Amino acid sequence: MTIKAKNIGIDVIPPTAECNDINCPFHGSLSVRGQVVDGVVATMRMNKTVIVERNYLRYDRKYERYEKRSARYACHASPCMGLKVGDRVTIAECRPISKTVAFVVVEKKE
């Protein structure tokens, strides 16, 4: 019996693997809303949680130059995603899952 991934309202490719994680947006009951961010998986040291790093440029008007900045997000990673360090991912905002986790990985980019 195959469990079909549900539509989460964002134009992303759903995972092919299955899971029974209640905090999975495709196979569980977690809904996504708000920001959608692209980044790279930096660490995977926690259970079902990854750190995603996003690098971007910010314009400084005084010096008329751009400066490099980065932001790190703690994100819930469902087992069906099959992530490893260095993967490019898309994350979406959701309700707070824990003290620091308020994002969930919704797509692994090939």
Residue pairs with C-beta under 8 A, 6 or more apart in sequence:
2 18
3 18
3 27
5 14
5 15
5 26
5 27
6 26
6 27
8 14
8 25
8 26
8 31
8 32
8 92
8 106
9 32
10 32
10 36
10 92
10 106
12 90
12 106
12 107
13 107
14 26
15 26
15 78
15 80
15 81
15 82
15 108
17 79
17 80
17 81
17 82
18 27
18 80
19 27
19 28
19 78
19 79
19 80
20 27
20 28
21 27
21 28
21 48
21 78
21 79
21 80
22 28
22 29
22 30
23 30
23 48
23 76
23 78
23 97
23 104
24 30
24 78
24 80
25 31
25 32
25 78
25 92
25 94
25 104
25 106
26 78
26 80
27 78
27 80
28 78
30 76
30 94
30 95
30 97
30 104
31 94
31 95
32 92
32 93
32 94
32 104
32 106
33 92
33 93
33 94
34 92
34 93
34 94
35 92
35 93
35 103
36 90
36 91
36 92
36 93
36 106
37 52
37 54
37 73
37 90
37 91
37 92
37 103
38 54
38 88
38 89
38 90
38 91
38 109
39 52
39 53
39 54
39 73
39 88
39 89
39 91
40 52
40 53
40 54
40 86
40 87
40 88
40 89
41 50
41 51
41 52
41 83
41 84
41 85
41 86
41 87
41 89
42 50
42 51
42 52
42 53
42 72
42 85
43 50
43 51
43 85
44 50
44 51
44 77
44 83
44 84
44 85
48 76
48 77
48 78
48 79
49 74
49 75
49 76
49 77
49 98
49 101
50 74
50 75
50 77
50 83
50 105
51 72
51 73
51 74
51 75
52 72
52 73
52 75
52 89
52 91
52 103
52 105
53 70
53 71
53 72
53 73
54 70
54 71
54 72
54 73
55 68
55 69
55 70
56 68
56 69
56 70
56 71
57 66
57 67
57 68
57 69
58 66
58 67
58 69
59 65
59 66
60 66
60 67
73 91
73 103
74 100
74 101
74 103
75 89
75 91
75 101
75 103
75 104
75 105
76 94
76 97
76 101
76 103
76 104
76 105
77 83
77 104
77 105
78 104
78 105
81 89
81 105
81 108
82 108
83 89
83 105
83 108
87 108
87 109
88 108
88 109
89 105
89 107
89 108
89 109
90 105
90 106
90 107
90 109
91 103
91 104
91 105
91 106
92 103
92 104
92 106
93 102
93 103
94 102
94 103
94 104
95 102
96 102
97 104
